[in-house]
Amino acid sequence: MFKYNCPGQWWGEHTGYRQMYTNSQINDEQAISVAKNDIKKSRGLTDCDVSLLVKYKLSIEPIKTYPDITKIPFSEPAKKAIKLSLD
């Protein structure tokens, strides 16, 4: 979780809090870089100050599997195949 503060285009500022998720371990400098890119992509804001607030690790572990889990298909065949061509 991080806080951002970005100058407005003509006056004022944009301030807020956001969450970011990564698939790997990153250091603080990399986290700030990812946060700035996230703000740029999501809000279109640049030249932002970023303050890291919380870094945590989340893991999910199955506790019990029920029999109906086997009814979920891992993949489904395409019902209507679409041919792609460069012609």
C-alpha positions in Angstrom: 0.0 0.0 0.0 1.3 3.4 -0.8 0.3 7.1 -0.7 0.8 9.3 -3.8 0.9 13.1 -4.2 1.1 14.5 -7.7 1.0 18.1 -8.8 -2.1 19.2 -10.8 -1.7 20.2 -14.4 -2.4 23.9 -13.7 -3.0 24.1 -9.9 -3.7 22.0 -6.9 -2.6 18.4 -6.4 -3.9 14.8 -6.7 -3.4 12.8 -3.5 -4.6 9.3 -2.7 -3.9 5.8 -1.5 -3.5 2.7 -3.7 -2.7 -1.0 -3.3 -0.3 -2.8 -5.6 0.4 -6.4 -6.1 3.5 -8.2 -7.4 4.3 -11.8 -8.2 7.7 -11.6 -6.7 9.9 -10.2 -4.0 11.0 -6.6 -4.8 13.0 -4.1 -2.9 11.8 -0.7 -1.8 13.3 1.2 -4.8 11.6 -1.2 -7.2 8.3 -0.9 -5.3 8.4 2.9 -5.7 9.1 2.5 -9.4 6.2 0.1 -9.8 3.9 2.4 -7.8 4.8 5.4 -10.0 4.1 3.4 -13.2 0.8 2.2 -11.7 -0.3 5.8 -11.0 0.8 6.9 -14.5 -1.2 4.0 -16.2 -4.3 4.3 -14.0 -4.6 8.0 -13.5 -2.3 9.5 -16.2 -0.4 11.4 -13.6 3.4 12.0 -13.7 6.0 13.6 -11.4 4.4 12.0 -8.3 5.9 11.6 -4.9 5.3 8.1 -3.5 5.4 7.0 0.1 5.4 3.3 0.9 3.0 2.5 3.8 2.7 -1.2 4.2 4.4 -4.2 2.6 2.9 -7.6 3.4 2.9 -11.1 2.1 -0.4 -12.9 1.5 -0.7 -16.6 1.1 -3.8 -18.8 0.5 -3.8 -22.4 1.6 -6.6 -24.9 1.0 -8.2 -26.2 4.1 -10.7 -28.7 2.8 -11.5 -29.8 -0.7 -15.1 -30.8 -1.5 -16.1 -33.5 -4.0 -17.8 -31.1 -6.4 -14.4 -29.5 -7.2 -14.0 -32.3 -9.8 -16.9 -30.9 -11.7 -15.1 -27.7 -12.6 -13.5 -28.2 -16.1 -9.9 -27.1 -16.4 -10.5 -26.1 -20.0 -13.5 -25.9 -22.3 -13.3 -26.5 -26.1 -14.2 -23.5 -28.2 -17.8 -23.8 -29.4 -17.1 -21.9 -32.6 -13.6 -21.6 -33.8 -12.7 -18.3 -35.5 -10.2 -18.5 -38.3 -7.7 -15.7 -38.3 -5.7 -14.8 -41.4 -3.6 -12.0 -42.6 -5.3 -11.8 -46.0 
